[in-house]
Amino acid sequence: MYFETFTELWQMAGHGPFVWSSYAITYLVWFLLIMVPIRQLSRQKRRIRARCEALSQREVNDGDAS
């Protein structure tokens, strides 16, 4: 193995903070690229469901008025 200890792996001859922060940023971006559209989709589904329920309730109320 290239590094003898975990500390050497973590520090990487002084380059560790740059390397590990790059990994952290990359995984954060991936996470956001996956989670943001999923949350937007669920929010949009909720809005559509609420509109459908409001329309169906309106149709029921209009049917009672006739």
VENKA-V818366 format. One record per residue. RES is the residue in one letter. SS is DSSP state (helix for helix, strand for strand, loop for the rest). PHI is phi as a letter, one per 20 degrees, with the letter a starting at -180 (NA if undefined). Layout:
# VENKA-V818366
res->RES ss->SS phi->PHI
res->RES ss->SS phi->PHI
This chain:
# VENKA-V818366
res->M ss->loop phi->NA
res->Y ss->loop phi->f
res->F ss->loop phi->d
res->E ss->loop phi->e
res->T ss->loop phi->c
res->F ss->helix phi->f
res->T ss->helix phi->f
res->E ss->helix phi->f
res->L ss->helix phi->f
res->W ss->helix phi->f
res->Q ss->helix phi->e
res->M ss->helix phi->l
res->A ss->helix phi->l
res->G ss->helix phi->n
res->H ss->loop phi->e
res->G ss->helix phi->g
res->P ss->helix phi->g
res->F ss->helix phi->f
res->V ss->helix phi->f
res->W ss->helix phi->f
res->S ss->helix phi->f
res->S ss->helix phi->f
res->Y ss->helix phi->f
res->A ss->helix phi->f
res->I ss->helix phi->f
res->T ss->helix phi->f
res->Y ss->helix phi->f
res->L ss->helix phi->f
res->V ss->helix phi->f
res->W ss->helix phi->g
res->F ss->helix phi->g
res->L ss->helix phi->f
res->L ss->helix phi->f
res->I ss->helix phi->e
res->M ss->helix phi->f
res->V ss->helix phi->f
res->P ss->helix phi->f
res->I ss->helix phi->f
res->R ss->helix phi->f
res->Q ss->helix phi->f
res->L ss->helix phi->f
res->S ss->helix phi->f
res->R ss->helix phi->f
res->Q ss->helix phi->f
res->K ss->helix phi->f
res->R ss->helix phi->f
res->R ss->helix phi->f
res->I ss->helix phi->f
res->R ss->helix phi->f
res->A ss->helix phi->f
res->R ss->helix phi->f
res->C ss->helix phi->f
res->E ss->helix phi->f
res->A ss->helix phi->f
res->L ss->helix phi->f
res->S ss->helix phi->f
res->Q ss->helix phi->f
res->R ss->helix phi->f
res->E ss->helix phi->f
res->V ss->helix phi->f
res->N ss->helix phi->f
res->D ss->helix phi->f
res->G ss->helix phi->f
res->D ss->helix phi->f
res->A ss->helix phi->f
res->S ss->loop phi->f
